[in-house]
Amino acid sequence: MSAEYFEARERALLGERYDTLYAAPQETAARGVTVSALRTTPEEFAARADFPLRPSPFCKAAFVVEQPDFKPGRHPYHHAGVFYSQEPSASSAAPLLGVKPGMRVLDLCAAPGGKSSQLAAALQGQGLLVSNEYVAARAEILKSNLERMGVSNAVVLNETPARIAAALPEFFDRVLVDAPCSGEGMFRKEPAALAQHCEALVKQCAELGADILDSAAAALAPGGELVYSTCTFAPEEDEGQVAAFLQRHPEFTLADVLGNVDYPFGSEGEANRTGGLPLDVSKVRRIWPCQGGEGHFMARLVKAGTPRTLPAPGEYTPEEQLWLAAAAEAGQKAKGSKPQKAAKPADARSARRENSRACREAVQGRSSRSRDAGAGDASPAQSLAAWREFAEEYFPELAKRPAVVHGGGVLLPAAFPQTNLHVLRAGVFVGSVQKGRFVPEHHLFTAFGALCQNREELTLADSRTVEYLSGREIEAHTAADGWCCVTVDGWPLGGGKVSGGRVKNHYPKALRLL
């Protein structure tokens, strides 16, 4: 029934164009990778990649992979956060926001993280990226992907859009709404999308998208820009959704969706899909299967008002400095400011969970239901001193950055106000004191590995690269004794500890090649 309903609707809307627009240039869904500007340029990546690719028409940082059996998750460059595996047309929406370093950016429906990684690359480590995902399991995947991509200035939330808008009204300079949709553009890539498709699902997704857009509008600052995108063809979720939003929100105007990029792609919108409401469809964009994508719709909306003046590069606004100070103060007040008895040794999973909880409390405030902090064997002052000593030796450029200390864990926080929102990560968790020594966390190396003073430098052709990613010790050729960042072609993979000419492997077990 679902296939029949979809085809009947589209044939009625498109007429003789149906067979042309829905004729895909290849039998299977195209595969692609999007290169992160936090790591390299598209040109350098193309020169170094050992698999066939061609530039994507949808994004200057994206490529179409011409190898059907390519397994991106096993490639060392994927582990180094150099690229994100992304269907080519999915990379089209994020650049349309025109993100600049220093902005506050919200990705409201962010999992699994491809578009957030593009927004983070545009920010270049300056300003703030808030990446939200409502489904808890997907939010954890989002957090893991942003850590792999080396994002240092992200706050990962597991929240409803309405609660974010209520907590942070008119806070963000840019908002991306890649809305949950009926997924008609994914029929070829994901057969399950076709199996569950029906007219009721389209209606339900349209209503959900409208609610999310209203929250996005409330969270957007005056003069800010919002990009709305879907991977469906349904009129109620595309042109009709945008036209109805403009009726509800006269403070917004529809802008040319390509106004922030210097390249064209796709086609204009369709005038017979607005539900009878006025809309300049020449300003919105569609990608049809015949154009090499799996189907996308995009619109750009601008809120009335004067945009916020961005801080100078590398500087925090006075407001952001207050937030960082408040986070640090919350950490110092935590239970555990006095030396504690050594806790019983915990397994790695529970230790990571405890440190994540403690750092979250330091940023968002401590819940009355929380267990006592200070589960580690060091006071906050001792933890901070241990981090400073470690950083001076291995990451001197980080030693003077604001740090939050809580329960033995150390976080380089993102500048974010204290709220009651459910924060999974706010900045970079750099490590904790264990058995009297500072032990760095994986995210420290992925985010700041290029700053590490001691590096074990591998190459794509080096057999030690696969050995390291598989969790085994490797010979040390370039790193001195002590902690080191392990790199591939100059890009950080993770950490290790050198002793006796060997690098003891500290690559997380959950990420290793099997």
N, C-alpha and C positions, 0 to 999 in steps of 0.2 A: 504493500500500500504506500509506503513512504516514497519509493522510487517513482511510482506512478503520479503521486501528488506533486512531487517536485518537478518532474518533467512537464506535466500539464500546466503548472503555474508559469514555468519559465518559457514554454512555447507560446503561451498566451501573451506574455510580456514582450518577448523578443521577436516573435514571428519568424520570418525567413532567416534571421541572424542566428537562431538557436544553434543549428548544426555547426556553423562557423566558429562561434564564440566558445562552444564547449568541446571543440576538437583540440585535444592536447597534442603538443608536438612530440611527445614521447609516451610510450605505453605505461611506464611506471612513474611514480612521483619523483620529481627531480630532487637530488640531494645537494646540500650546500654547506658552506662554512662561512662564518662572519669573523673577520679579523679584528682583534682588540687593539685600539690605539694606545692602551696602557702598556702594550708590549712592543708593537712594531708598526710598520706601515704596510698597506696592501702590496706595494711593489716589492718590499724586502721579503715578505712572506711568499709571494709568488715565485721569487727567485730561489728560495730555499726549500719549498715544499717538494716532497718526493712522490707526489701523486698528481695525476692529470687534473687540471682545472681550467676554467675560463671565467672572465669577469661576469658578474651578475648585472642585469640591467636595472635591478631594483635598489641597489645600494652600492656606493663606491668602495665600501670595505668588505663586500661579500663576493663569494665565488660559487659557481656551479661546479660540483665534483663529477668528473667524467669517468667514474669507476664504480660500477654497480655493486661490487663486493667490498667497497671501502668501509672500514670499521673505525669511525672517528674516535670512539671512546678508548681505543687501544693505542692511538698515536701519541708519541711523546709530546708533541706540540699541544695537543688537547690537554694533557696533564699539566703542562706549563701555562695554561690559560692564554695561549697565543690565539686560539680560535674557539668559537662556540659552534657546535653542529646545529645548523638551522636551515630549514627548507627555504630556498632562495627568496621567495616573495615575502616571507615572514620578517625579513630584515628591513622591509621598506618603511614601516611606520615610525620607528624611533627617530631617524634623522629629521623627520618633518617637524619636530618640536623646536629645532634650532637651539639646542642646549649649549650654553657657554659656561666655562669655568667660573665658579663662585655662585652659581644659581642653586636654589632649593627645588629639587625635582621629586615628584611623586609618581611612582609606577603603581597604580592602584590594584591591578590584577596581574601580578608579576610572574608567578611561577610558570615554567621552571627557571626562567631567568635570562633568556636570550636577549630580550629587549632591554632589561635592566642592565645587562653587561654593556650594551651599546650606549645607554645613557651615561653609565659610569665612565666609559671611555671618553665621551664628550666632555665630562666634567674635569677630567685629568687630575683627579685627587683633590680638587678644590670645591668648596660648597658642600652640598648635602644631597644624597640620594636616599629616599625612603621607598623601599620595595615591600609591598604588602601582598599577602596571600591569605585568603580566608580559610582554606582547607589546611589543617595542621600538618598533615603528612607532606603535602606539596610545599608548605612553607619551609620545612626542613630541607627539602631538595633545593629550593631557592637559595637558602642560606649556604648550603654546600657549594653550589655553583658559583655564587659570588665570591666565596673564599678562594675557590680554584682559579677564578679569573683575576685574583689579586686586587679586589676592590677594597679600598681602605676607608672610604668615607660614607659607607652605607649603614642605614638602620633597617633591619629586617623585622617586619611586623606580621603578626598573625591576628588580623582584626577584620571587623566589618567596615566598609567604606563610610557608613554613617557615623560610627564612633570616631574615626579619624577626622572627619569633617567637623565634628562637634569639639574635639580636643584641639584642633589646629585650624581654626577658621581663617580664611584668606592668608594662608601661610606660604604657599608654594608659588614659585615663578612659572613653573611648567608642570603640567599633569598629563600623564598618558593613561588612557582607558582602553586597554586591549580587552574588550568585553567578553565575558563568557557568552557563547553564542550557539546557534543550532548546528554549526560546523559543516555547512554545506560545501565549503571549499575543501574539506578534508575527506570527502567521500572516496576518492581514489587512493589516498594515503592511508586512511583508517576505515576499513569496511564496517567497523562497529558504529561509526558515525552515521552511515546510511541505514543500518539496521534499526537504530533507535529513533530515526528521524520521523516526525509527523507534524501536522499542522498545529497541534496543541503545544508541542515543544517550541516551535517558532514563537508562538504567542507568549509563552512563559519566559523565554529568553529576552524578548522585546521588553517585557515589563521589568525584568531584573536589570536590563541594560539602562532603562530609564531611571531607575532608582540610583544606580551607580553613577550615572551622569549628573544627577542632581547633587550627590555628595561631592563629586569632583568639582562642580561649579562652586560649591560653598568653600572648598579647601583652596581654591585658586585665588591668588592675590590680584588686586586691580592691575590692569595692564598685562596680566599673564596670559599664557596660551595653553590650550587644551587640544590634544589630538585624540580623536575617537577612532578606533579601528575594530574590525571584525574579520573573521575568516568564513563569512557566509555570504550568500547572494540574496537572502530574504529581504524584501522591501521594508518590512516592519522593523528590521534590525539595522537597516542601512540608511538610505535616503529618508525614509519615513521617520526613523528615529531622530535624525538630526533636525529635520523640519519641525517635528513636535517639540524638541528641546528648545529651539529658537522661539517657538510660540510661548513656552513657559518662562523663558529667560531673555527678556528684551535687553538685558545688560550685555548680552553677547552678540557678536557679529560673526558671520561666516567669512573666513579668509581663504585665499587660494591655497590649497593644500600643498602645492609645490613652492610656496613663497620662500621657504628657508633652504631650499636645495637648488642646485644649478644643473639638474638633469631631469628629463621627463621619463615617465614610465606609465604603463597601463592606459586606461581610457577615462573619459569623463563619465560622470554619473548618468543615471537614466531618469528622464523627466516623468515617466509613468510609474515611478516607484515611490513617490512622495506621499501617497495617501491623500492626494488632493490639496496638500498644503504647499505654500510657496517655498521654493528653494532654488537657488542658482546652482544647478547641477554641474555647471562647467567648473566649479570650484572644488568639487569632491572628486575622489579617484576610485576607480575599480581596477582590479586585475582579474582577467578572465583566463581560463585554462589554456586557450590558444596562444596566450602571451608568455607562456613558460612558467606560470605560477599555479598554485593550487586554489586560488580564489581569495581575494581580499578586498575590503572596502575601507576608505580612510577619509576623514574630514578634519579640518583645523578650525578651531573656534577661539576668538580673542575676547577677553573680558574688558569692559570699559574701565578707563582709569590710567594713571601714570605708573609705568613699571618701576619697581624698586631699583635704586642705585646699587650696583654690585660692589662688594669690597675690592680693594686692590689685590692683585695676585699674591697669594701666600699669607694674607692677613685675615683675621677674624673680625667681625663687627663687634661693637661693645655688647650687644645682646648675646651673641654667640659666646663671648668670653665669660659672661655671667653664667650661661648654661654649663660650660665646661667647669667653672669653679664650683657650681652647685653639685655637679656629679662627683667631683673630687671630695667635696665636703661630706657628701652622703657616704662615700666609701670610708672616710676617716672616722666617721661616727659609728661605723658598724661594730658589732660585738666582735671582739678579737683584736681591739687596739692594744690590749696588753698581751704579753707572751702567753701562749696557750700550751697545755700539755700536748705532746705529739699525738696526733690521731692514729687510730689503727690503720695500717696500710689498706688502701682501697684499690679495687681493680680499676683498670684504665677507663672503662666506660663510666663507672660511677664517679670517678674523679672529674672527667670531662663534664658530666651532668651537673655536678656540684659547682664547678667553676663557672659554667654557663649560667646557672641560676644566680650565683653570687654577683657576677658582672651585670646581669640583667637588673638585679635589685639596685645596684649602684647607680644605674642610669634612670630607671623608671620609678624608683622609690621602693621601700621594703613593705611587703604585704604582712599583715598581722598574722596571716596563716603560715608564714614561712618558718622553716626550722631555723635554729640559731646559726648565724654566720660564724665565721672563724673556724671552719672545719679543718683548715690547714695547720701546719706546724709553725707558722710565722705570723707575727702581727702585721697589720697594714704597713706600719713604718718599716719593718724589716723586709717585707715584700717589695716595697718601693725602692729601698736601698739596694736590694739584690738585683732588681731590674735595672736600676741606674748603672750599677757596676757592670752588669752584663752588656748593656747597651753601649757604654763607653768603650768597651773592648771590641764588640762586633758590629754595632750599628750606631756609631757616634752621632750621626745626623738625627737620630731619634731620641737621644738621651735627654734633651731639654723639652721635649714635647709634653703637653699635659697628659697625665696618667691617672687613671682611677684604680684604687687598690681596695679590694674587698674579699675577705675570706681567703686570702692567700693568692687570689687571682689578680692579674694586672691587665688592664685594658687601656689602649689608646683610644679614647672615646671620640665619636662623631659629635659635632656641636648640635645638640638636640635638647629641647626643653623637657623637663620632667613632666610626665603625664601618667595617666593610669592605663595607657595602652599596653598591650601585650607585646613586649619587645623580645625578640629572639637573639638579636645581636645589634650592638650599636658601636661600630668602630672595629678595631682589630684586637682580639684577645691575644696578647703576646706571650703569655706563659704564666707559670706559677712556681712557688718555692716547694720543692720536694726533697725531703731528707736534708734540709739545710742548704740546698743548691737551687739556683734558678734553672728551670727547664723550659726552653722555648716551645711555643705551639706552632703547628703547621702553618697557620694563617700568617704568622709573622714573616715566614720565608716567602710565601706566595705574594704577599702585599709589598714587602720591602726587600726582597732578595737582592735586587740590584744595588742596594746600599750596603750589603754585608761585606765586611772587610776580609773575610776568609771564605773562599769559594772553591769547590771541586768542579772543574769545568769539563763537561762532557759534550759530545757532539751526537748528531743523529746517527752517524755511522758507527759510533763507539758501542761495542757489545755491552759495556758497563751500564749504558742507559737503560736497557731492558732489565738488566740485573737489578739495578736500583729500584725501578718501578715495580719489580716483582717482590721487593722486600728483602733482598739479600745484601750482605756486605759487599763492598767493592774496594778495589785498590785505590789508594789516594795518590794522585799524581801532581796535583797543583795546590791542594789545601794543606795548611799546617795543622799541628795538633790542636784539638779543641773543637768547638762547634763550627759548622760550616754550612753554607748554602750550596746545594747541588744544582747545577744549571745544565741545560741542554742548549747549545748554540747561543749561550748568553742569557737565556730565559730561565727563571727559577722553577724548579720542580718541587723542592722541599728541603728538609734539613737532614743533617747527619752529624756524627761526632767522630773526629779523627783521633786515632791512637795506634801507634805501632805500624804506621803505613797503611792502615785500613780505615774505611769509613763505616762506622756502625750505622745501620739504617734506621731512620726515624720517620720514614714515609708511612702515613696512616694505613693501618691494615685494611680498612674499608675501601680504600682507593686503589689498592695494589692490583696489578695484572695477575690473573690466575692462569 
